[in-house]
Amino acid sequence: MIKAMAVNKDSSYFRFNSLGLSSLAERSLKLVRQRIYNQFAAIANVTEKIKVLDVGVSAQDHPSSNFFEQYFPYKNNITALGLGDFKELEKIYPGLTYVKGDGRILPFSDKSFDWVFSHAVIEHVGNSSNQEAFIAELIRVSKKGVFLTSPNRLHPLEFHTGLPLFHYFPKALHLKIYKILGQSFYCTEENLNLLFPSDFKDRIDAAFRLIGVSESAVVKRNFAYWLGLPSNTLYSIILT
């Protein structure tokens, strides 16, 4: 049985308060999020007719929360899925439909949406099998494509913990270090399973094998940059 995703998108997802960089980081990261959305909008050819599922929304407890909902202009065409009781999003973004559910077992029929968007969720769904199941579900419910992002494990800073370089060590070792350093939530694979860009592509390939998709797809990789370095890996899966 698949356990529910343990996603902890707290109000300081990029945690710089302890470094005295909170204000500067937030301003620069807002630009990163805007660029991520712009890349999605260009690839998906956003119009008033496009229906989108956003997988992995959170409580609206910070200016950076749910940036897709902030930027996407056609709120009536957004279905937002999260683990918590986030019905307040329907009031914050009138027209939006909120659904509580697990991204690895989506409560939707095949091809229910034109596009599926998911930002920085895949690293929180557990082991590689769970990550593959997650991507497979996003593909299943999409007609035209899937847009996925995840923090780039090649970046020298690990954004959830604010700790540098340790994540370059093998997974078991860097998670053990996080536990020693008091990162009680992010010290297990269940809650944090970081991906190198090549790992990300491997998960996508495995997802297609898992669901036996007959149609072809174009898979494109890009990056979002923070302070001149690729901070987020972006994958577009264009179904044809």
N, C-alpha and C positions, 0 to 999 in steps of 0.2 A: 504494500500500500504506500502511496506517495504521501508524505507528510506535507502539511501546508508550508509554503515558503516563509522563512523567518527573515523578512526584510525590515531593517531598522533604518529607514530614511529619516533620521532626526533632523532637527533644524540647523545642524552644522555638518551637513554631509561632507563638505570640504572643510576640514577642521583646522583652522589656523588661529583660533583665539589664543591658544597657549603660546603662539609664536609672535603675538602682537601684530599680526598681519590681516586681521579679519576684514577691516574696511577696504584695504587695498585689494585683497584677494577677491572679495565679493564683487567689486567693480569690474575687475578684469575677467572674472568667471562669468559675469553676466554677458559679456561679449562672446565668450565661448559658447554659451547656451544659445545665444541669438544666431551664431554661425551654424550651429548644429541644426536648429530649426530651419534656417535658410536652405541648407543642403537638402533637408527632407522636402521642403516646399518645391524646390527646383526639380528634384527627381520624381516626386509624386504628381507634379503639375497640378497644384492645388487650385480648385475652383469651388464654387458654391454647391456643386453636385457631388463632391467627393465625400464618402463616408469613412470615418477613421475610428479604429479602436486603439486607445492608448492603454497599454498594459503596464501596471506598476505605479499608479498614482498614490499620493500620500495625503495626509492632512495638510490643509493650507495654513501652515504655522510659520512660514518664513517667506520672504520675497522671492526666493529661488524655487519654492515649491511649485511643482506642476507647471513648468514653463511652457510646455506644449499647449496647455489650455489657455495660457495667457496670450500666446502668439497666434494660434490658429483662429482665423477670423469668423469661421462659421460654426458657432457653438452648437447649433441644432444638429450638426452632423458628427458630433463627438460622442462616442461611448467610452467611458473611462472605467477601468477595472482595477480594483485594489483589494487588499486583504482585510482592511479595517472597515469600520462604519463611517464612511466618508460621504454620506448623503448631503452634507452641507455644501459640497462642491456644486450641486445642482442649483443652489441659491447664489453662490459666488459667481458661477458661470451659467446664467439662464439659458436654457435650451439643451444643455449637456445632460446626458443620461449616465447615472452611476450604477455600476453592478459590482457586487462583492463576489470575489471568486479567486481561484488559484490559476496562475498563468499556465500551469502544466496540464490543467484539465479544464479547458475553457468551456463555459456554458452556452456555446453558440454553435449553430449549424455550419457546415462547410461553406466557404466563400460568402460569409455574412457581411464582410466589409471590403471596401476597395483597397484600403491600406491599413496595415497594423504598424504602430509606432511603439517602441519600448526603449526607454533611456535608462541605462545604468541599473538594470534589474538582473540580468543574466548571471552576474557574479554573485548573486545572493540566493540562487535557487538550489544550491547544493552541488553534488558531485557531477561528473561529466555526463552520466546517464540522465540526470535530471535536467541538465542544461540542454542536452539533445532533445529531450521530450518537450521542453519549453519552446525551443525554436520550431519543432515540428507542429506544435499546436498553433503557433502564430502563422505559419505557412498554411495550415489547413483552413483557417477561417478567413484567409485573404483571397481576393480575386486578382489583384494586380501586383501587390508586393508587400514586403516587410522591410522596415527600417529599424535597425538595432544598433545600440551603442553600448560600450563598456569602457571603463577606465583602462588605459593602456598600461599593461604591466611593465613595459619597457621604460616608462617614465620614472625618473629617479625618486619621485615622491609618491608615496601611497596615500591616496586622497581620503580614504575613510578614517585612517588612524592619524594622519599627519606625520607619519614616520618615514624617513628616507632609507632607501637601499635594502632594508631587510628583506623585502619581497623579491629580491633577486635570488635569494637562497631557495633551495627546493621547498616545496609547499609545506611539508611536515615540519621543517626547521623554522621557517619564518612564522608559522602559526604558533609554534612553541615559544618563540621569542616574544610574540605579541602577548601571549599569556603571562609570561614572566614580567612584562612591562605593564601589566594591568589592563590590557585590552580584552576584557572578559567576553565581549560580544563577538569581536572579530577574530577570535583565536581558534575557530572551528571552521572546517570546510563547509558545513551546513549553512553558515552565515556569510562566509567570504571565500570565494573560489575564483581568484584572479586569472585573467586570460592574457597571454601573449597574442598578438595578432594572428599568428599561425594556429594557435589553439582555437581561436574564435572560428576561423575558417574550417578547421577540422570538425567542430561541433555542427556547423551548418551542413557540411557534407554528410555527416552521420544522420542528421535530422531528415534529409531527403531519403536516405536509405531506409530509415525507420518507418516512414509513412508510404514509401513506394510511390512517390509522385511520378506520374507519367509525363506530365508536360515539362518542357524545358524551362530553364531559368537562367537569368544573367545575374551573377553575383559580383558586386563591385565593392571595393574597399576604399575608404578614405580616412582622413584623420582630422580631428579638431586640435588646435594648438593652443597651449597656454605657456606664456613666457618663452615663446620660440621653440618649444618642444612638443611633439605629438602626445597630447594628454589623454585623448579619447579615440578609440577605434570605432569607426562607423562602417557598418555593413548594410548595403542595400541588396535585397533579394527581389529582383524584378521577374515576375512570373509571366510567361509568354505562352 
